[in-house]
Amino acid sequence: MNLSDALDDFPNQNNQAGGPIWPGQPANPTWPGQPANPTWPGQPANPTWPGQPANTTWPGQPNQPAQPTWPGQPGQPGAPGWPGPVPQTGPYGVPEQPLKPLTVPFDMSLTNGAYNKMLLTINGEVKPNAKQFTINLYRGKDIALHLNARFNEEGRKVIVRNSMIANQWGQEERQCPSFPFVEGKPFELKILCTDTEFKVAVNKSHLLEFKHRVRDLNQIKSVAIYNDVTLKSVNVETVQ
């Protein structure tokens, strides 16, 4: 076919979107041997960085759920821990001791004794029709802190604090701005040990102080809880 014949045939070809195409050419041309949606040679349809999986994580980071935890922090749902010593999540006496059930009477060893900035947190619930419950911190047989909540002492509610040294009770302390415990209701009680005293808070409000009568704090080796209360958790940690 000469050039004039080729030009005569050109108007008879199918047009795409109003424009001519070359003879024998498909509507959407590709390079020879190339698929309709080209990719780089050896590259999958949805490319990723070389050697990188489709859902990427930072180098050295395991696949994690949507809420990451701080480095070195155990995964705790909804409750991230603070840097520093991990608080006990139950009554561990020493690290190798198995977890005990939270039953009352309850006893837990303080492996390092009491010390400045030690925080003891007790989550529990007062039993319905409760008469009293007691928290004692012990040095051997001595009681460094006796905290006794009484729900009906001659018609009054009172929190008695005391110590017992060499089988002798000391002077009771009874003054308190409020009585925060309610029969049948949960509570959170915190005891913070400082160099000079125990500070007590209930339900996130400061309640009272008790000056140390046993001064060798590292010899206060256990905590016990008695009477009309159920326990959910007893934790010991160091505040920063």
C-alpha positions in Angstrom: 0.0 0.0 0.0 1.4 3.4 -0.9 1.1 6.6 1.2 -2.0 7.9 -0.6 -3.9 4.6 0.0 -3.0 4.7 3.7 -4.3 8.2 4.0 -7.5 7.3 2.2 -8.2 4.5 4.8 -7.4 6.6 7.9 -10.9 8.3 8.2 -12.6 4.9 8.2 -11.0 3.8 11.5 -12.9 3.8 14.8 -12.3 6.9 16.8 -11.9 7.0 20.6 -13.4 10.0 22.4 -13.3 11.9 19.1 -9.6 11.2 18.4 -7.9 8.9 15.9 -6.0 5.8 16.9 -3.2 4.1 14.9 -4.1 1.0 12.9 -4.3 -2.2 14.9 -3.8 -0.3 18.2 -6.1 -1.0 21.2 -8.1 1.8 22.9 -5.7 2.0 25.9 -2.2 1.2 24.7 0.4 -0.4 26.8 4.1 -1.1 26.2 4.8 -4.4 24.5 4.3 -7.3 27.1 3.1 -4.8 29.7 -0.1 -5.4 31.8 -3.0 -2.8 31.7 -2.0 -1.2 35.0 1.8 -1.1 34.9 4.1 -1.5 37.8 7.8 -1.3 38.1 9.6 -4.5 37.1 9.3 -7.2 39.9 7.1 -4.8 41.9 3.7 -5.9 43.4 0.5 -4.0 42.6 0.5 -2.2 45.9 4.2 -1.3 46.5 5.9 -1.1 49.8 9.4 -0.1 50.8 12.0 -2.7 49.9 11.9 -5.6 52.4 9.1 -3.9 54.4 5.7 -5.7 55.0 2.5 -4.1 53.9 1.4 -3.0 57.5 4.6 -1.5 58.7 5.9 -1.0 62.2 8.9 0.8 63.4 12.2 -1.2 63.3 12.4 -3.6 66.2 8.8 -2.9 67.3 6.4 -5.9 67.5 2.9 -5.6 66.0 0.9 -3.9 68.6 -2.7 -3.0 69.1 -3.8 0.6 68.5 -2.8 1.7 72.0 1.0 1.2 72.5 2.6 1.0 75.9 5.7 2.8 77.1 9.1 1.0 76.6 9.7 -1.6 79.2 6.1 -1.3 80.5 3.9 -4.4 80.7 0.8 -4.3 78.6 -2.1 -3.3 80.9 -5.4 -2.6 79.3 -6.4 1.0 79.9 -4.0 1.4 82.8 -0.4 2.5 81.8 2.1 2.2 84.6 4.6 4.9 85.6 8.3 4.6 85.2 10.0 3.0 88.2 9.2 0.0 90.4 6.2 -1.9 89.2 3.6 -2.0 91.9 2.5 -5.4 93.3 -0.9 -6.4 91.8 -1.6 -8.8 94.6 -0.3 -10.0 97.9 3.2 -11.2 97.0 5.5 -11.8 100.0 8.7 -12.3 98.1 9.1 -12.5 94.3 9.1 -16.3 94.1 6.1 -16.6 96.4 2.9 -17.6 94.5 -0.1 -15.3 94.4 -2.4 -15.7 97.4 -6.2 -15.3 97.3 -7.5 -12.1 98.7 -9.3 -13.5 101.7 -9.9 -11.9 105.1 -8.1 -12.2 107.6 -5.4 -11.1 105.2 -1.7 -11.0 105.7 1.1 -9.8 103.4 4.8 -9.6 103.9 6.7 -6.3 103.3 9.9 -7.7 101.9 11.9 -4.5 102.3 10.0 -3.3 105.4 8.4 0.2 105.5 10.4 3.2 104.1 10.0 6.8 103.1 7.7 7.1 100.0 6.3 3.6 100.4 2.6 3.7 99.3 0.2 1.0 100.3 -3.1 0.9 98.4 -6.1 -1.1 99.5 -9.1 -1.5 97.3 -12.1 -3.2 99.0 -15.7 -3.1 100.0 -17.3 -2.7 103.4 -19.6 -5.6 104.2 -23.3 -4.8 104.7 -24.1 -4.4 108.4 -20.4 -4.1 109.2 -19.3 -3.4 112.7 -15.7 -2.7 112.1 -12.6 -3.4 110.1 -8.9 -3.2 111.0 -5.6 -2.6 109.3 -2.4 -3.3 111.2 1.3 -2.8 110.2 3.5 -5.0 112.3 7.1 -5.0 113.6 7.3 -8.6 114.8 4.5 -8.7 117.5 4.5 -4.9 117.9 1.9 -2.9 115.9 3.4 0.2 114.4 0.0 1.4 113.1 -3.4 0.2 114.2 -6.2 1.7 112.1 -9.7 0.6 113.3 -12.8 1.9 111.6 -15.9 1.4 113.9 -19.4 1.8 112.5 -21.3 1.8 115.7 -19.4 2.7 118.9 -22.2 3.8 121.2 -24.1 5.1 118.2 -21.1 6.9 116.7 -18.8 6.2 113.8 -15.1 6.6 114.6 -11.6 5.8 113.2 -9.3 4.8 116.1 -5.5 4.9 115.6 -2.9 3.5 118.0 0.2 1.4 118.4 1.1 -1.5 120.6 4.7 -1.9 121.7 5.9 -4.6 124.1 2.3 -5.7 124.6 1.3 -2.2 125.7 -1.2 -0.1 123.9 -0.3 3.6 123.4 -2.5 6.7 123.5 -5.5 6.4 121.1 -6.0 9.0 118.5 -9.7 9.6 117.5 -10.1 13.0 116.0 -11.0 12.8 112.3 -12.6 15.3 109.9 -15.0 12.7 108.4 -15.9 9.0 108.3 -15.7 8.1 104.7 -16.6 4.4 104.8 -20.2 3.2 104.0 -21.6 -0.2 104.7 -22.0 -2.2 101.4 -19.9 0.4 99.4 -16.4 0.1 97.8 -13.5 2.2 98.9 -9.9 3.0 98.1 -7.5 3.5 101.1 -4.0 4.7 100.7 -1.3 4.8 103.4 1.8 6.8 102.5 4.9 6.3 104.8 7.2 9.3 105.2 10.2 9.8 107.4 8.0 11.1 110.2 4.5 9.7 109.9 1.9 7.7 108.1 -0.5 9.7 105.9 -3.9 8.2 105.2 -6.2 9.1 102.3 -9.6 7.5 101.4 -11.3 7.8 98.0 -8.6 10.2 96.9 -9.1 12.7 99.8 -6.6 13.2 102.6 -8.0 12.0 105.9 -5.4 11.9 108.7 -1.8 11.5 109.8 -0.2 9.2 112.5 3.2 10.1 113.8 5.7 7.2 113.9 6.0 5.5 117.3 8.1 2.7 115.8 11.0 4.5 114.2 13.0 1.6 112.7 10.8 1.5 109.7 12.7 -1.2 107.9 11.6 -3.6 110.7 7.9 -3.1 109.9 7.6 -6.3 107.9 4.0 -7.1 107.4 0.4 -5.7 106.9 -2.7 -7.5 108.1 -6.4 -6.7 107.4 -9.3 -8.1 109.6 -13.0 -8.1 110.2 -16.0 -6.8 108.1 -14.4 -6.1 104.7 -13.9 -7.9 101.4 -10.7 -7.1 99.4 -10.2 -6.6 95.6 -6.5 -5.7 95.6 -3.6 -4.8 98.0 -0.6 -3.1 96.3 2.7 -1.7 97.4 4.8 0.7 95.4 7.3 3.5 95.7 6.1 7.0 94.8 8.5 9.3 92.9 
